[in-house]
């Protein structure tokens, strides 16, 4: 009987546990739960342990792979912090899981796990060198170089969201101006759309209508829908975000010259207007001689969970 | 007796040959010559072969390492082209040198060779992961990752000069706007200074004086001198160039997280005004958690020649 690998994905509030046999690429069990309101790290770990025991059904895992939605140290299995949930500062997550479940554990951040997942099971199969980018409430990135995750000396590599592409651009949460994340993430694009609606009363009638008259209701998904239905404000904002991301991806390709960029996250489902602006900006940014294929993520929001499976398999 | 390694550096018009014993870090012989006016690839190769035979003094090299000032294919030993000298399109340089000198040859571009040289013999010693940047008539870059050169799938990695940091900035030779090279290279900074002098007649008296009244006489070195002596136009232009380069280096560090950036090339000798603006921009661009040491090249313009030595040694 194949050894079992337990894959865990700690999202901000959404937690998933799944189990597969070694060498398998389908789940034997899969369970998901949401954090209760006001959760903290210990509550989230309890939720996850319950899910883990549920998918294991009494069986013993041989290894545990973990994706965490925040900065981690892969080398020591530590979570550094969470920007969303309190209590995660310097939590020895790998050690705790090993103590509870009796198997070695590997912990990585969700952008790296997404890269590992797409490389092993998704759109990156066969590419030795690739960049994975996830665009949703933030913009994260992870590298595969020589068929292995590239983490950097401080395990901080892949921060494409905080590369600057417009020093005179709007202020990012990180304090700089014109970061890719400030221009391309869902919430910031929604901010930009609200700013247009507030200052240009004659524009965006459809977007206003779809938001039910409440600009606060605008999010990335609503922008995509409005753009698809022809709203020019939504189209402008999505194109601007996609262009910024495309310049960031093109810059990364000029620097490292991988063969592939896999783009996932909620914003990547924004439709053809967004994708064509993205591809155009990448193509314009690549210097002659640098080629780069840009494709959507194949595993959707499950990329980090599949990456967790590959991380666990790497321990065997 | 130690095996001899022949190191060759094909610059735009300046060619250097040197020889060292395997494991040595001092030259046994070193010779330099300039191309005659109107030279082409064959003339340059003849000049270099003469220098090579001179430094070898009748001895037989065991290996040949070559730095070339333009794009190459390390894998096949081919020069792709030169942007300065005609006749270099698809020249099988490694093969030709092997036929003439009877030893295996490795060929790389000067930015990669500079990275290899600084890593093996210069400021990058002891750093497993580093970025080398050279700023002179252009802005080039080379990576060392895991103690080895990183070239990318098209052997085009390191093109930091053509990363975009200001999409609304001035037009670069490559056709894009706001590339690092357009903002930070010596000739482009000179252009920017001339533009200020032409449009702001009350400014830059010292710079005008140092240029002997002829703005065409302004180059990177003159800008540095004028800045050191207090000229505000020269200072502004140098600071702007250094800031652009610093954002580019900071972006690269956020993406790959090496421990060190080594900065060389003529512009890197521009003095403290330039260096402090560079370091400030890098520090502002790094995201929390990413550290990066930024230091001047230790080998000066000889970094590619030392890299050629290391490339040759790698064949033994």
Interface residues (C-beta under 8 A of the other chain):
Chain A: X71 X80 X128 X129 X141 X143 X145 X150 X151 X152 X153 X154 X155 X156 X157 X158 X159 X160 X162 X163 X164 X165 X166 X167 X168 X174 X176 X243 X247 X250 X251 X252 X254 X255 X256 X257 X258 X259 X284 X285 X287 X288 X289 X290 X291
Chain B: X71 X80 X128 X129 X141 X143 X145 X150 X151 X152 X153 X154 X155 X156 X157 X158 X159 X160 X162 X163 X164 X165 X166 X167 X168 X174 X176 X243 X247 X250 X251 X252 X254 X255 X256 X257 X258 X259 X284 X285 X287 X288 X289 X290 X291
